[in-house]
Amino acid sequence: MRHYTILRLLLAGFLLYFAWPYIPEASAPIEKLFWGAWLGFLLLVIGGNFATLLQISSPPVMEQSEEMKQRARNV
């Protein structure tokens, strides 16, 4: 189910698009910590979805059962 992976990447890009103007405005240390953690989690999400998209890792369990059903129908 590649379209789920693509939709998750698009959602991550959409969230980054709205967050980007506020990141340089962070002045307090807690704000910088928040945006650093947020960007770190965003990189994890993007990296994980790219790994699934490029078939480096297996898709989530929820999507695997659907793929098996489709393979069974095609055989």
N, C-alpha and C positions, 0 to 999 in steps of 0.2 A: 504494500500500500504506500506507494511513493507519494501520493498526493497529501497524505497526512503529514509526512515529513516536510514537504514543500510548504504546506500551510503553517506549520510551526516555525519554519525559518522566516516566512513572511511576517508572522506575528512578532517575532523577535526583532526584525528590522523595523517594523512599525513602532514598537515600544521605544527602540533606540532613537528613532526619528523625533519622537516627542520629548525624550529625556535629554537629548544632546544639548539644547540651549541652556538648560539649568545646571549642567555639570560644571562648567567653568565659573559659575556664580557662587559655588560653595566656598565659604570663608571660614567657618568654624571647623575645628578638627572632627567633630562628630558628623558633620555634613560630608566631609571628605572621606571619612570611614564608610559612611553609608553608600556614597557613589562608587567608591572602590569595590565594596562588596557587591553592589548591584552589577557593576561591569564584569566582575569576576564570574558571577552566576550567569550573566548573559553569554559570556564566552564559553562556559560549560554547556549551556543549552545549544548554542550554535555549533560547537564542536561535536557534540553528541548527535545532533541531527545531520550534520554533514557526514559523519561516520556511517550512519544508517543509510543516508542517501547514496553514498558511494559503495555501499554493501561491505564495509570494513567490519561492521558489527551486525548482529542479527537484530531485526526489528523487535519492538516491544511484544510481550506475550499476547496482548489484546489483538495485535495485528497479525500475528503468526497464524492463529487459528483460521482467520479469514483467507489467508493465502493458501493454507492447506486445503480448504474447501474448494477454492478456485482451481487448484492443481488437480484435485480429484474429479472435478467436473470436466476438465479439459482432457483427461486421459481416457 
